[in-house]
Amino acid sequence: MSEQQPNPYASDPGQGGQPGMPGPPGQGDYKWGPGEASYGYPQPYPAAGPPAYQPTMAVGIPAPVPAPAPMNGAGVSIGDITVVGDQIITPSGNMPLKGAVWNATDFSRTEEKIPTHAIILAVIFFLFCLLGLLFLLMKEKKTTGYIQISVTSGGRHHSTMIPAQDQNTYPWVMSQLNFARSLSI
């Protein structure tokens, strides 16, 4: 095993290598642990009430009020995501509609099985009239799972889950999603 060599930079006063010795300004300011939210991390919920206003005009001059978004009647609601006017309204905040990226992932599955009563009827009628095996052709389809919808716009991201009721749930959700995509262009 080799001997450990001392750190050649430990005595450099520009690096602040000795404990307790001041280094250049700004190097001792680093703190370990979570900091402020940045890109890719959830943004904190806005405080209750109107958004903070940064005045750009002199005090006493009223700020212009933005005109409300035109309501053209075209809107869609997918789970807890609602498109109204030129905004996407979600529980995690409003997002601009223009340039939104929509994604859908199908986590549902459909199982097909022979129900128990069909097996019982097949056994009973097979003994009496030899046609009981036709009862084994009875099938029961059951769909379980969910469809995940996610939207990203204006630096925010929101996902929602829609339970799959039957085989037609995914095509219905995709038609709603394609309509929302057409509004986002």
Beta strands, then each sheet from edge to edge (+ up, - down):
strand 1: 76-78
strand 2: 81-84
strand 3: 87-90
strand 4: 93-96
strand 5: 101-113
strand 6: 140-153
strand 7: 156-163
sheet 1: 1+ 2- 3+ 4-
sheet 2: 5+ 6- 7+
end
